[in-house]
Amino acid sequence: MIIVGELINASRKAVGQAIEAGDADAIKQLAIDQREAGADFIDVNAGVFVEKETEYLKWLVKLVQEATDAPCCIDSPNPAAIETALAVHKGTPVINSISLEKDRYEKLIPILKDSDLKVVALCMSDDGMPETADARVDIAERLVGKLLENGVKVENIHVDPLVQPLGTNDRYAVEFLEAVERIMDKFPGVHTLCGLSNVSFGLPERKLINQIFMAMAIARGLDGAIINPLDKRMMANIIVANALAGNDNFCADLLAAFRAKKFDL
């Protein structure tokens, strides 16, 4: 299971304040905490600072990689900001994200073309957010095809089928889960990844809903998530669900987590 730590995002008040104040120690500690909790990639997002995004994104990448051995998930639709961040990044990052929206696609595909970069491929087009599994799979098919044509390696594509709030449509969770399963079956080698907390928006007991939804998604083939890795119960649920889904050889990860007392919640 690929875990992207979501916490270094300027839209979070404390993080935005730390960025503005140049508080390198606070950013580094957040990177360290997420890495130690199990994050494979550390997301960096400075999008709320439109005029200074390029400067701040580069700074965040440097800090994360000074503090940890983790690669970054460079979270921006701005090609100039992405290219500046890539210039200082060590190793192979994830670019978050490209879609079938014409403007976004045309700006980002030159950066991705014939590269070793990993990329989040959003199931989004100029027609808006898809509501059904069929619509998601259709967008995924076209977007994956275009990425492959442009030399992006199949194993570097992480399709995000997009989670929508269950409270606004009782089919949204089911349609997402079906899309995950169909995308994983249809495109061997491709990954699926999502930020799933949107499913519980507007509902009570959001953490519980998110945890159960994560387990259900893993059972359908989801193999990546953009989450808060400091949520110990969520991380424990992921470890157990991954084992139950047959993705943990001889339960090695589950047993290692038990020995490390990660189930002492």
N, C-alpha and C positions, 0 to 999 in steps of 0.2 A: 504494500500500500504506500503510495507516494503522498507524503504530507507536506503541504506548503503552509508555513506559519504566517498568519495574516496580520499580526499585530503592529508592524511598523508601517502604519498607514496614517497620513497626515489628517485624514478626516476624523480620526479619534482625537479628542480634545487634548489629552495629555501629550500625545505624540506630536501633534501640531505645535504645541507650545514648546516642546523640547527642540523641535527643528528650528523654530524661529529664534530661540535663545541660544542655538549652537551648542546644546547640551549633549556632547558626544558620549559621555559616560552613560547617560540614560538610554540612548539608542543602542550602544554596545551591550548593555546589560539585558535589554529586551531581546537582542539577537542571541546572546548566550543562553538565556533562559529557554527560548524556543528551541534552540538546537539541542540542548540537554534534555528537553522534554520529548524529543523525537522528530523534530522537523527535518525534512530532507532538503528543503529550499526555504529561504527567508524572503517573503514578499516585501518589496519596498515601493511605496507609493507616496508621491509628493504632489499629487494632482490638484489639491486645493490652492496651491500657490502657483497660479497660472503664470505669472511673470517670472517667477524664480524656480519653476519646476526643474528645468534642465540643471541648474546649479545644485539644487537640493538633492535631486535624484543621484547625481554623481557622488555627492558627499555621503549619502546613505549607503550606497554600494561600498565605498571605501571603508566606512565604519564597520559594516557587517562583516566584511572579509578580513579586517584587522582583528576582529574579536572572535571569529569562528572560522571553521574550515568549510562552511556551507556555501554553496552557490546561491545566487539570488533569483528571485522571480521578479523581473523588471516590469512593473505594473504601470503602463502608460500607453495612451493612443498616440502620443506625440513622437514622431520619428526622430526629431532633433534631440529630444531628451533621451530616447532609447540609445541612439548612436553615441551620445556623450557618455552614458552609463556603461555601454559596452566597451568603450575605450579603456576604462579602468578596471573592468571586471576580470577576475582570474577564473579560468575554467569555463564550463558551459552553463549559461543561465537559461531560464525560461522567459520567453517574451509573452506578456499577458496584456493584450490579446489581439488576435485578428478575427475578422468576421466576413460575411458576404456583403456587408454594407459597403457600397462602392467607394466612398471616400476613405474609409478606414483601410479597406483592402489595398487600394492603390498606393496608399502612403507606406504601408508596412511590408508589402510583398518584396520590394527591392532589398530590404534589410535581410529578409529570410531566404531569398533566392540562393540556391546552391550552397547553403551554409550548414553548419552542424548545430545550429541553435534549436532549442526546444521551443514549442509554441503552444499556447492555449488557443484553440479554435472554437470560438463562440457560435452556437447555432442561432445566429441572428442575421437577418437580411434587411434590405430596405423596406420590406413589407412589415417589419416589426418583429416582436417576440412571438415565436411559434407556440401554439396552445396544445397541439396534439403530438403524439409520438410520430405519426406519419410526416408531419411538417418538420419536425426535428431531424428525422432520418434523411429527408430530402435535402435539407440544407447541409447536413453533415456529408452526404455523398458528394455534393457539388464542391464544398469547401475542401474536403480531403483530396478530391481529385485535382483541384487547382494547386494545392500545396505540393502534391507528389509531382505534378507536371513541372513545378518550379524547383525541383531538386531537394525538397524537404524530406528527410528520411521518415519512413512510416513510424518508426519507434519514437520519433521526436514530436509526434502530433498528439496533443491531449485535447480531445473533444469535450467541450462543456455544453451539455444539452439544455442548460439553463433551468434553474429551479424557480417556480413561481408560488405565490402565497396560497396555501390550501384554503385559507379563510375566504378567498374570493371566488374559488371554483373547486368543488369537491372532486374534480377529475385531475387536477393539476399534478398531484403526487403520483397518481397511477400512470399518467401519460409520461411523466419524466422517467419513472422506473422502467416502463416498457421501452422507451427510447434508449436507455442505457444498455439494456440487454440486446436490442437489435443492432445497435452501433458496434458493440463488442463482437457480435457474431458476424456482422457484415464486413468489417474491416480488420482482419487479423493483423496484430502487431500494433494497432492504434490503442492509445489509452483513453480513458474517460476520467474527467476531473470536474469538480464543481465546488462552489461555495454554497452549502446547503441550508444555511440558517434562514434564508428567505422563506422557506416552506412554512415556518411557524409565525411569520409576521402577523401581528394583530391578535394572536391567540394566547391563552394562558399556558403556563408550564412550558415555556419555549424550549428550555434545555432538554426536557424529557422528550418532547416531540422530535427535536433535532437528533437526539441519540438513537431513538428507535428508527427514524427515517434513514439514518446512516447505515444501520445494520441491514435494513431492507435493501438499500442500494448496493451494498457490498454483495449481498446474496444474488443480486441481478448482474453483477460483474463490474461495478464501479471499482476502479483501482487507484483513485487519487482524490484528494480533498483539500480545499483551502479552508483552514479552520484555525481556531485558537488551540495550539498544542498544550497550553497550560491548563486546559480543562481536563483534569485527570480522568473523570468518569467517561468523557467522550473518547479519550485515547484508549482507555481500558476496553470500552465497547468495540472500538475498531479492531483491536488486537484479537478479541474473542470472536467477533464476527468474521474476521479474515480467516481464522482457523476453522470455524464451522463451515465456511464456504469452500474449504479444501485448498486454500492458498498458502498454508503454513506447513511445510514439509515436516512430518513427525512432531508437529506442534512446537517446533523449536523456538519461534518468537514468543509464543504464549508462555512457555516454560521459563524463558529468559526474563520475561516481564514479571512473572511470579517471583522468581529469585531476587529480582531488583525491587521487589515490594511495590510494584506499580499498581497492584490491585488492593493495596491498603488505602481505601478511600475514606 
